[in-house]
Amino acid sequence: MKLNNTINKFYIFLGCIGVIILFRIIPHPPNFTPVIALSFYLPVFFGLWCIPIIILAFAITDFFIGFHSLLIWTWGSLAIIGIISKYGKSFFSRFGTCIIGSWLFFIISNFGVWLTGSFYEISFKGLTTCYIMAIPFFTNTLFSTIIFAIFIEFFVFSKQFNFLSVLKNKID
Protein backbone atom coordinates (compact mmCIF):
# COMPACT_ATOMS: atom_id res chain seq x y z
CA MET A 1 0.00 0.00 0.00
CA LYS A 2 2.78 2.44 0.93
CA LEU A 3 4.64 1.64 -2.30
CA ASN A 4 1.51 2.37 -4.38
CA ASN A 5 1.08 5.67 -2.53
CA THR A 6 4.70 6.62 -3.28
CA ILE A 7 4.37 5.63 -6.93
CA ASN A 8 1.15 7.66 -7.24
CA LYS A 9 2.87 10.70 -5.72
CA PHE A 10 5.74 10.27 -8.15
CA TYR A 11 3.36 10.15 -11.14
CA ILE A 12 1.49 13.22 -9.92
CA PHE A 13 4.78 15.05 -9.43
CA LEU A 14 6.02 14.09 -12.90
CA GLY A 15 2.69 15.18 -14.37
CA CYS A 16 3.01 18.60 -12.74
CA ILE A 17 6.57 18.99 -14.01
CA GLY A 18 5.26 17.99 -17.44
CA VAL A 19 2.62 20.73 -17.20
CA ILE A 20 5.34 23.29 -16.42
CA ILE A 21 7.36 22.14 -19.44
CA LEU A 22 4.31 22.01 -21.71
CA PHE A 23 3.08 25.49 -20.77
CA ARG A 24 6.51 26.96 -21.39
CA ILE A 25 6.71 25.46 -24.87
CA ILE A 26 3.18 25.77 -26.28
CA PRO A 27 2.06 29.16 -27.57
CA HIS A 28 0.32 31.19 -24.87
CA PRO A 29 -0.38 34.82 -24.01
CA PRO A 30 2.73 36.45 -22.49
CA ASN A 31 3.24 35.27 -18.89
CA PHE A 32 -0.10 33.45 -18.76
CA THR A 33 0.99 30.05 -17.45
CA PRO A 34 0.56 27.91 -14.32
CA VAL A 35 4.28 28.27 -13.59
CA ILE A 36 4.05 30.53 -10.52
CA ALA A 37 1.17 28.54 -9.03
CA LEU A 38 2.93 25.21 -9.56
CA SER A 39 6.25 26.60 -8.30
CA PHE A 40 4.35 27.47 -5.14
CA TYR A 41 2.12 24.40 -4.73
CA LEU A 42 4.56 21.62 -5.61
CA PRO A 43 6.71 22.33 -2.51
CA VAL A 44 3.47 22.53 -0.48
CA PHE A 45 2.56 19.03 -1.64
CA PHE A 46 5.94 17.34 -1.85
CA GLY A 47 8.33 19.43 0.23
CA LEU A 48 11.17 21.82 -0.48
CA TRP A 49 13.28 19.06 -2.06
CA CYS A 50 11.35 19.49 -5.33
CA ILE A 51 12.48 23.10 -5.91
CA PRO A 52 15.66 22.04 -7.77
CA ILE A 53 13.55 19.78 -9.99
CA ILE A 54 11.25 22.70 -10.81
CA ILE A 55 14.33 24.72 -11.76
CA LEU A 56 15.56 21.75 -13.83
CA ALA A 57 12.25 21.78 -15.74
CA PHE A 58 12.96 25.43 -16.55
CA ALA A 59 16.51 24.60 -17.60
CA ILE A 60 15.23 21.93 -19.98
CA THR A 61 12.75 24.28 -21.61
CA ASP A 62 15.23 27.16 -21.67
CA PHE A 63 17.60 24.87 -23.55
CA PHE A 64 15.00 24.68 -26.35
CA ILE A 65 13.52 28.18 -26.02
CA GLY A 66 16.90 29.81 -25.59
CA PHE A 67 19.04 30.73 -22.61
CA HIS A 68 19.12 34.41 -21.68
CA SER A 69 20.87 36.75 -19.29
CA LEU A 70 17.97 36.77 -16.81
CA LEU A 71 18.12 33.11 -15.81
CA ILE A 72 19.50 33.82 -12.35
CA TRP A 73 16.66 36.29 -11.74
CA THR A 74 13.82 34.12 -13.04
CA TRP A 75 15.06 30.83 -11.63
CA GLY A 76 16.01 32.53 -8.36
CA SER A 77 12.57 34.06 -7.98
CA LEU A 78 10.95 30.66 -8.59
CA ALA A 79 13.17 29.15 -5.90
CA ILE A 80 12.11 31.90 -3.48
CA ILE A 81 8.45 31.28 -4.34
CA GLY A 82 8.97 27.60 -3.55
CA ILE A 83 10.64 28.44 -0.24
CA ILE A 84 7.87 30.79 0.92
CA SER A 85 5.33 28.04 0.21
CA LYS A 86 6.13 26.52 3.60
CA TYR A 87 4.17 29.38 5.17
CA GLY A 88 0.92 28.32 3.47
CA LYS A 89 -1.04 26.31 6.04
CA SER A 90 -4.63 27.35 5.42
CA PHE A 91 -6.53 28.33 2.28
CA PHE A 92 -6.07 32.06 2.88
CA SER A 93 -2.40 31.82 3.75
CA ARG A 94 -1.69 29.54 0.76
CA PHE A 95 -3.66 31.69 -1.65
CA GLY A 96 -2.22 34.95 -0.29
CA THR A 97 1.33 33.66 -0.28
CA CYS A 98 0.91 32.38 -3.84
CA ILE A 99 -0.19 35.89 -4.89
CA ILE A 100 2.82 37.31 -3.05
CA GLY A 101 4.87 34.89 -5.17
CA SER A 102 3.56 36.62 -8.31
CA TRP A 103 4.64 39.97 -6.90
CA LEU A 104 8.06 38.59 -5.98
CA PHE A 105 8.52 37.22 -9.49
CA PHE A 106 7.56 40.60 -10.94
CA ILE A 107 9.86 42.56 -8.62
CA ILE A 108 12.87 40.25 -8.88
CA SER A 109 12.75 39.46 -12.60
CA ASN A 110 12.19 43.07 -13.63
CA PHE A 111 14.94 44.24 -11.30
CA GLY A 112 17.15 41.83 -13.25
CA VAL A 113 15.92 43.29 -16.55
CA TRP A 114 16.80 46.78 -15.33
CA LEU A 115 20.16 45.83 -13.81
CA THR A 116 21.53 43.56 -16.53
CA GLY A 117 19.81 44.87 -19.64
CA SER A 118 20.50 47.78 -21.89
CA PHE A 119 16.88 48.90 -22.29
CA TYR A 120 16.78 51.22 -19.27
CA GLU A 121 19.26 53.65 -17.80
CA ILE A 122 20.78 52.66 -14.49
CA SER A 123 18.96 55.21 -12.37
CA PHE A 124 15.82 55.40 -10.28
CA LYS A 125 13.98 56.76 -13.30
CA GLY A 126 15.16 53.79 -15.38
CA LEU A 127 14.08 51.35 -12.68
CA THR A 128 10.66 53.00 -12.44
CA THR A 129 10.27 52.93 -16.22
CA CYS A 130 11.23 49.25 -16.28
CA TYR A 131 8.53 48.36 -13.74
CA ILE A 132 5.91 50.49 -15.49
CA MET A 133 6.66 48.89 -18.85
CA ALA A 134 6.29 45.43 -17.28
CA ILE A 135 2.79 46.01 -15.86
CA PRO A 136 0.97 44.40 -18.84
CA PHE A 137 3.03 41.23 -18.36
CA PHE A 138 2.40 41.31 -14.61
CA THR A 139 -1.34 41.52 -15.22
CA ASN A 140 -1.18 38.19 -17.07
CA THR A 141 1.11 36.67 -14.43
CA LEU A 142 -1.18 37.71 -11.59
CA PHE A 143 -4.37 36.66 -13.39
CA SER A 144 -2.99 33.25 -14.37
CA THR A 145 -1.62 32.66 -10.87
CA ILE A 146 -5.02 33.42 -9.36
CA ILE A 147 -6.84 31.16 -11.83
CA PHE A 148 -4.45 28.22 -11.43
CA ALA A 149 -4.24 28.63 -7.64
CA ILE A 150 -8.04 28.52 -7.41
CA PHE A 151 -8.06 25.47 -9.69
CA ILE A 152 -5.46 23.69 -7.52
CA GLU A 153 -7.19 24.67 -4.28
CA PHE A 154 -10.54 23.51 -5.61
CA PHE A 155 -9.40 20.08 -6.79
CA VAL A 156 -6.84 19.30 -4.09
CA PHE A 157 -8.28 20.82 -0.96
CA SER A 158 -12.01 20.69 -1.66
CA LYS A 159 -13.97 18.28 0.52
CA GLN A 160 -16.32 17.54 -2.41
CA PHE A 161 -13.49 16.10 -4.50
CA ASN A 162 -11.22 13.26 -3.68
CA PHE A 163 -9.37 13.94 -6.93
CA LEU A 164 -5.88 13.78 -5.47
CA SER A 165 -6.38 11.79 -2.30
CA VAL A 166 -2.71 10.82 -2.33
CA LEU A 167 -1.79 14.47 -1.88
CA LYS A 168 -4.53 15.14 0.66
CA ASN A 169 -3.11 12.39 2.89
CA LYS A 170 0.29 14.09 2.75
CA ILE A 171 -1.04 17.57 3.48
CA ASP A 172 -3.77 16.94 6.07
N, C-alpha and C positions, 0 to 999 in steps of 0.2 A: 504493500500500500504506500509506504513512504517513498519507494523508488518511483512509482507511478506519479506521485505528487511532484517529485523533483523533475521528472521528465516533462510533465505538463508545464511546470514553471519555466523550464528551459525553452520549450516550444513557444510559449507566450512571449518570453523575452526575445527570442530570435525573430518572432513575428513583428514585435515592436521596433526592433532594429531595422528590419526589412521595410517597415513603413517609413522610418526616417530616411533610409536610402532612396526609396521610391519617390517620396515627396520632394527630395532634393533634385532628382533627375527629371521627373515628368514636368511638362510645362505647367506653370501655375502663376497666378498674379504675384507680383513682387512681395516677398516676405509673408505670403499667406500659406503657411504650412503648420503641421502639428509639432514642429521641432522643439519649440520652447516648452510646450505642454509635456511632451514626452521626455525631454531633458529634465523636467521637474518630477514627473510622476514615476519614471522608471526607478530612480533611487528610493522613492517612497515605497514602492512595491518590493524591490529586490535588495536594497541597501546601497551604500555609497560605493561599493566595489564595482558597480556597473558604469560609473562615470567614465573611466578610461575606454570602455567598450563603446560608449556613445561617441566619444571623441574619435575613436577608430572608425566608426561608421562615417563620420564627417571626413576623415582623412581619405577613406576609400572613394567617396563621391567627389571630393576635391581633386583627387588624382584624375578623374575623368572630366570634371567640369573645368578644372584649372586651378592650380595653386595661386595664391595672391599674397600680398604683403600684410593682409589683415588677419591672417590665420591665428596668430597669438591672441588677438583681441576677440575674435569670434569664438574660438575654441575655449579660451580662458573664461569668457562670460558664460558659456554653457556649463563649464565645470563649476563655476560659482553658483549657477542656478541649481545644479544638482546638489551641491553642498547645503544650500539653504533649504532644500526640501525636507531636511530632517526636523524642521520646525513646524511642519504641517501635520497636526494631530487631529484636528476636527475639520469639518467641511469648510468653515469660514477661514480658518487659518491656512488650510491647503489652497483654497481658491485665491485668497488674498496674497499669499506668498508666491503663487504661480504668476499672478499679475505683476507683483514686484519683480519677478524674474524677467518679464517683458521689458520693464523699465530699465533693469540692470543691463540687459542686452543692448537696448537703445543707447544708454549712456556710455557703456564701455566700448561698444563697437564704433560708435560715431566719434568718440574721443580718439580712437585709433585712426579713423579716417582723417581727422584733423591733424593729428600729430605726425603721422607717417606719410600722408599724401601731399600732393602738390596743388590740390584744388583750392585750398583756403590758406590765407596768410596765418602765420603763427602769432596770433594776438587774441585778445579777448573777443574782438569783433569777428575774427575768423572762426573762432570756436562757436560763437553764437550763430553765425551764418551757417555753419556746418549742421548744427542741431536743427535750425529752422528748415533747412533744405531737406532734412531727413524725416520730417513730420509725416509726409504722405506714406513713407515706408513703415513708420511706426504705427500708423493707423491700422494697416494690414496686419502687422505683427500682433498688436494688442487684440484686434478683433478675432484673428485666428486662434490666439491663445485662449481667449474667453470661450469661443465655440468648442474647441477641442478639450478644454478643461471641463466644461459642462458635460460634454459627451462622456469623458472618462469617469467623472464623478457619478453620472447617471447609471452607467453600466456596471461599474465596479462597486460602488458604495451603496447603491439603491437596494432597499430591502425587497422590492418587487422583483428584482432580477437576481438570479443566481448565475449570471453569465460567466463570471470568472471566479468561481468558488475557490479555486486554488489560491488566488491572490487574496481573497477575503479572509481565508484561514491564516495567512501570513500577517495581514494587517490588523485584524481584530484582536 
